[in-house]
Amino acid sequence: MKKIFLSLFTLLITVSVFAQSEDKDTYTKIGDEAPSFSFEIEKGKTVNIADYKGKLILINLFATWCPPCNVELPLVQKNIWEKHNDDKNFAFFVFGREEGWDKLIPYKAKRGFTFPILPDLDRTIFNKFAKQSIPRNILIDENGKIIYQSMGYEEKEFEALVKLINDKLNSATTK
């Protein structure tokens, strides 16, 4: 039993380290114009990311089976979504890499998430930003420029993302 536990623990650490390793698999960088793409905002209703220009947009790329993603998303719910979901200057989209509505709807309900979790069944959206590795966060400013990107989950980096979002939205409301 100890060997099984040790093997699973080692595997989990390896996956976490791999997910957070130096990212050479990114297609976009800070300062780039955000790529254009369309997506289903709800079953049967398609929108384009350009429809949200003028807002601070947070995109999270994840998978339901990803351990670091499942650590990060409850923190996103509490520290970002619950604080800013009513802010007209903010939009947030979580895309399930290679997952459709059939997996995402029950996952969202089971976890109690209230933010949009949307399908990216064939990696169309994911491939706009990266080749591999999740979770990823991309923050796009009101002008459509990427101002933040991360790969993997790391507490200090997540705190930096939260602070950046808070600062940007606070400055938007004081203008």
C-alpha atoms as one frame of an Amber mdcrd trajectory, in Angstrom:
protein
   0.000   0.000   0.000   2.865   2.383   0.827   4.458   1.660  -2.556   1.211
   2.460  -4.374   0.782   5.698  -2.418   4.413   6.673  -3.037   4.056   5.906
  -6.754   0.874   7.982  -7.027   2.435  10.846  -5.064   5.519  10.791  -7.313
   3.316  10.790 -10.405   1.280  13.736  -9.094   4.427  15.747  -8.330   5.854
  14.929 -11.776   2.635  16.025 -13.501   2.517  19.243 -11.459   6.142  20.085
 -12.169   5.691  19.304 -15.866   2.582  21.489 -16.019   4.517  24.364 -14.454
   7.823  23.923 -16.285   9.333  26.663 -18.443   6.846  27.341 -21.210   8.243
  27.012 -24.702   4.856  25.939 -26.016   3.159  29.326 -26.194   2.051  30.851
 -29.480   1.163  34.220 -27.967   3.116  36.561 -25.739   2.404  39.574 -23.574
   1.830  42.605 -25.774   0.346  40.615 -28.667  -3.090  41.323 -30.020  -5.390
  38.570 -28.749  -6.232  36.081 -31.497  -9.745  36.140 -32.888 -12.013  33.159
 -32.310 -15.648  32.217 -31.958 -17.086  29.953 -29.300 -20.337  28.618 -27.928
 -21.331  30.782 -24.959 -24.218  28.388 -24.358 -25.518  25.394 -26.269 -26.465
  26.628 -29.722 -25.370  30.275 -29.234 -22.040  31.354 -30.734 -20.185  34.595
 -30.009 -16.786  36.008 -30.940 -14.145  37.107 -28.459 -14.137  40.491 -30.269
 -17.699  40.973 -28.943 -16.077  41.548 -25.535 -13.583  44.220 -26.630 -13.691
  47.102 -24.166 -13.699  44.693 -21.218 -10.923  43.068 -19.226 -11.126  39.425
 -20.361  -9.757  36.463 -18.430  -9.474  33.197 -20.335  -8.699  29.999 -18.451
  -7.777  26.848 -20.365  -8.208  23.625 -18.389  -9.371  20.011 -18.403 -11.603
  18.257 -15.891  -8.987  15.529 -15.311  -6.086  17.972 -14.634  -4.946  18.042
 -10.950  -3.463  21.589 -10.991  -6.602  22.832 -12.786  -8.749  21.355 -10.021
  -6.654  23.173  -7.405  -6.851  26.485  -9.271 -10.516  26.674 -10.306 -12.015
  26.788  -6.778  -9.645  29.697  -6.065 -10.722  31.395  -9.290 -14.353  31.010
  -8.181 -13.659  32.551  -4.769 -10.974  35.160  -5.471 -11.897  36.360  -8.965
 -15.386  35.345 -10.100 -17.303  35.984  -6.873 -15.631  39.377  -6.577 -16.006
  40.578 -10.181 -18.830  38.635 -11.850 -21.154  41.657 -11.740 -18.538  44.088
 -13.067 -19.608  45.305 -16.527 -15.910  45.839 -17.367 -15.009  42.153 -16.844
 -15.571  38.959 -18.824 -14.388  35.494 -17.816 -14.384  32.299 -19.866 -13.112
  28.850 -18.925 -12.553  26.485 -21.847 -12.415  22.725 -21.362  -9.702  21.410
 -23.649 -10.999  18.427 -25.637 -14.197  18.373 -23.594 -17.775  18.973 -24.674
 -20.980  20.030 -22.958 -21.620  16.375 -21.989 -18.642  16.468 -19.576 -18.574
  20.142 -18.669 -22.176  20.624 -17.530 -22.035  17.826 -14.900 -18.496  18.849
 -13.862 -19.608  22.452 -13.272 -22.680  21.341 -11.301 -20.727  18.848  -9.185
 -18.042  21.407  -8.313 -20.535  24.232  -7.693 -18.881  26.643 -10.118 -20.972
  29.582 -11.322 -18.637  30.954 -13.999 -18.933  29.984 -17.684 -17.263  26.651
 -18.469 -17.316  26.188 -22.211 -16.297  23.446 -24.652 -13.144  23.460 -26.752
 -13.695  19.962 -28.087 -11.115  20.067 -30.874  -8.597  22.475 -29.236  -9.502
  25.290 -31.629  -9.258  27.908 -28.883  -6.399  26.260 -27.007  -4.333  26.123
 -30.211  -4.668  29.899 -30.614  -2.558  30.300 -27.471  -0.436  27.179 -26.917
   0.734  23.776 -28.084   0.325  21.898 -24.780   0.214  22.139 -20.964  -2.613
  23.307 -18.702  -3.915  25.130 -16.773  -3.325  28.422 -18.545  -4.590  31.907
 -17.832  -4.593  34.697 -20.390  -5.625  38.222 -19.440  -6.629  40.554 -22.270
  -7.022  44.282 -21.715  -9.876  46.443 -22.938  -7.942  47.210 -26.155  -7.557
  43.524 -27.061  -3.891  43.183 -26.010  -2.588  40.264 -23.953  -1.287  41.697
 -20.666  -0.724  38.478 -18.701  -0.181  34.786 -19.400   0.577  31.879 -17.118
   0.959  28.146 -17.398   0.419  25.700 -14.556  -0.754  26.592 -11.101   1.594
  28.266  -8.651   0.217  30.123  -5.641   2.363  33.266  -5.987   1.674  33.590
  -9.692  -2.053  33.151  -9.078  -1.928  35.879  -6.416  -0.200  38.160  -8.956
  -3.027  37.484 -11.443  -5.673  38.293  -8.825  -3.875  41.535  -7.932  -3.551
  42.548 -11.590  -7.263  41.943 -12.189  -8.209  43.858  -9.035  -5.938  46.776
  -9.975  -7.182  46.951 -13.579 -10.858  46.798 -12.599 -10.433  49.270  -9.737
  -8.744  51.757 -12.079 -11.507  51.232 -14.669 -14.207  52.144 -12.150 -12.369
  55.288 -10.988 -12.055  56.704 -14.520
